[in-house]
Amino acid sequence: MNEDEKFKKAKERVKEIKDFYGHLLVYVVVNIGIFLINYIVSPGTYWFYWVLIGWGIGLAVHWIQVFGIGKFLDKKWEEKKVKEIMKEMEDSEESQKEKE
């Protein structure tokens, strides 16, 4: 991988991280606003947490894609798996030839 490719990949990674933090900031600000609206308009009935939970699930999925499981299933993982499967196929073919 040359320097240009490394730079391009690094910029993409920084953008992914930046987008996540932007999402997190919007989540916090909007949910504070929704909590305040809920508290002022209907103080006896709390419904804001449904938004908090629903959006929180989406935020958790975004986090996984940026920092968690998603990175284990990226291009490097795909390439490694393809090589593994190709090797298994080659080994299987060789063992078939030996049996004949």
N, C-alpha and C positions, 0 to 999 in steps of 0.2 A: 504494500500500500504506500503510495507516494504522499508527499506533504500536502498536496492539494486535496486528495481524498480524505486524509486525516483531518484537515481543517474543515472540510465540508461536513464530515460526520460529527466533529466536535460542535460545530455550529448547530446542527440538527438536535444534538443532545441538549445543548444549552436552551434551545427554543422549547423543547419538551418540558424541561424543568421549569422554565419561566412561565409557560402556559399553565402548568399545574399550580404554581404559587399564585398566579392571577385568579384561577378558579377558586382556590382556597380563600383568598381575600374577599372575592365577591360572595362566596358562601357565608363567611362570617358577618360581613356588613349587612347583607340582605336578611339573614336570619335574626340579627339583632333588631333590625327594623320590623320584621314580622312579629317578633316577640313583643316589642313596644306597642304595635298596633293591637295585637291580641290583648295585652294587658289593659290598654286604655278603653277599647271598644267592648270587650266582654271579659271583665276581670274574673268572673266566677267560672268561666268555661275556657279551658286551655286546649287549643287546637294547633298551636304553632309547632308543637313537637312532631306532628305528622309531616310537615314540610321539612323539618330538621332531619328526620329519619330518612325520608324518601330521597332527598337531595344528598344526604350523607352517604347513602349507598352508592350513588353515582360518583361522589367524590372519592370514596374508597376504591371503586373500580379504576378511576383515573390514576390514583396513587399506585395501585398495583401495576398498571400499564407503564408508568414512568419509573418506579423504583423497585417494584417487587417481581412477581411471577412473570410479568410480561417480558422482562429482560432475559429470563431463562429460555424463552421461546422466540428469541430474535433470529436474525439472519445467521449468526455464528452457530446457533443451536441447530438450525435447519441444515446448514452445510455439514456439520458434524454428523447429524443423523443420516443424511444422504450417503456420506462416506461409509458409515457403519453398516448400513443396509447393503450397499454395493459390496463391501467386503464379505458380509454374510452370504450374499448370493454367489460370489466367487468361490468361497469356501465350500458352499453346497455343491456347486458345479464340479469342483475338484474331487469331492468325496464321491460324487455320482460316477465320475470317470474311473476312479479307483475301483469301484465295485464292479464295473463292467469288464 
